[in-house]
């Protein structure tokens, strides 16, 4: 227990030093999170400054900051909103975590660390920091789709972290982890979440509404924080993180409809304890240890930043988000945090890792905490740069791919053939699981079986070992072929649902987009199935056989993808002529409202082009007199201009240097959200000053 004087002294030192550094960083126009971390370095035990706060007291108080930050984050995300991004966020998190676990293991082995230490390294760099991102997003005022996607990914990552810790515990204690144990662990987690949500929906929203009706702010604050800590404690009692419980508490309170009232009351308390949390992170930085392990810290920092940017951007884009949102999400999630400390501490307590791994994790977390606000701030300009530098076929694909995924989501169940798709997915998972068991089983049993064969038959043990591996490879081939075949089958089902074939005997103008969508969905399947399989089996395999197989598949699909993207670009240029003709016909029409419906028939004629929408530029439009490059329409909104009708003239697939004039009618295509954002920019300039916040 900590004495009252000790607690008071720690709070006084931490908050006073944090106040000074925060004012300094505000004057320098830098994120205040960096000021808090500097304050932690000042009051920490590792620098010769006579202002030392008790680390144990600060760590205890910082837990309150984590809980309140997650509760406030949950208030912004009702369960309905969270479920709406659930699939996209889930797939993105799986791709990113699998890539990072594999990269972490490879880095660990390259430094000569043991297999267990390398596995723990992969796990601790896989999970991003919800607390750090929540604070950075609040500081920079980031809202909308980007925030929803990032928070969804973070919540799924926290769930993955729970499974990782259960797996690492079983591996480190020597008990092993069977498929039954993993299924039981997952089942317990799902049961806890479902039970908490179902019971909570019956109790918490009603209770919050009743308390708010009393019109006593003090009572509302006490009741809300009480609910937050009670649910966090319940989650901890079941063996899960308090952060997960606090987030769910906030989401349940948000279902009451009074989340704005609660958020306003909780904010000052949250900000104070959040400051203590970031100070506690700074206190963990030991300059001597950083100097000692500088090489591994530097390499892991680079892997975290670039690996997460690549993994999240790729996952987010392939699940239907635009280029801009995907790049911003990737750059926002390029750090590690509180879960990394928990996983590193778990390795120490189980004696599965050396003493060096915990300070390395702390240093990487501190450095990436410093870089996160800056990466978020520059993510908008970087996304614009990426969009401009993409080859033309990829720019076209990036715009239209979102519309295809949108159509797939909106397709009726009869069109998507849900039962067949679920059956194919189950078969894919079964093949992947059997392949994993075959690889791990062969690795663990090969030496014993080889010894048994030598004793019984006299065959040399080395030769017997090679024969066993050869047999395992032969047995693995059917599973690999099955995965590839099922991936193609799944892609064909989904691409057909998004872009159905014509059955009237006429030319199928959706063939080129459908072929490209098929290849893209195969890439998604390879990443979702192949990368986790490689990440799980890598510790049991010699060399880089698994990664090379995945790389070969991706190269083959990449060649087919580039051909398809090139064909699609030509298809779009031809389709733009149809759009031009429709706009020209409308310009001669005298019927009122004809302009609005000028392109109604285009989706039927050219289903791969989305649903083009005509927008007329009025005299006062801020887009008049600017080029498309200056406007950066596609970079800011994700929508693209297929054609321009200008009086008696027409421009098909305009170039970036095309100057817009009053009276121009632009044919826009993209997802519904992208087109609406583009219309707002063209009509009112609402997005002209767009930044990472939009």
Secondary structure as UniProt FT lines:
FT   HELIX           4..27
FT   TURN            28..29
FT   HELIX           32..43
FT   TURN            45..46
FT   HELIX           55..75
FT   HELIX           79..84
FT   HELIX           86..110
FT   TURN            111..112
FT   HELIX           115..124
FT   TURN            125..126
FT   HELIX           130..140
FT   HELIX           144..172
FT   TURN            173..174
FT   HELIX           179..213
FT   HELIX           217..237
FT   TURN            238..239
FT   HELIX           242..254
FT   TURN            255..257
FT   HELIX           259..283
FT   HELIX           287..292
FT   HELIX           294..318
FT   TURN            319..320
FT   HELIX           323..332
FT   HELIX           338..349
FT   TURN            350..351
FT   HELIX           356..389
FT   HELIX           392..410
FT   HELIX           413..416
FT   HELIX           418..457
FT   HELIX           461..498
FT   TURN            509..510
FT   HELIX           511..525
FT   HELIX           526..531
FT   HELIX           532..537
FT   HELIX           538..540
FT   TURN            543..544
FT   HELIX           545..587
FT   TURN            592..601
FT   HELIX           602..605
FT   HELIX           607..609
FT   STRAND          613..616
FT   TURN            619..620
FT   TURN            622..625
FT   HELIX           628..631
FT   HELIX           633..637
FT   STRAND          640..646
FT   TURN            647..648
FT   STRAND          649..652
FT   TURN            656..657
FT   TURN            662..663
FT   STRAND          665..669
FT   HELIX           672..684
FT   TURN            686..689
FT   TURN            692..693
//
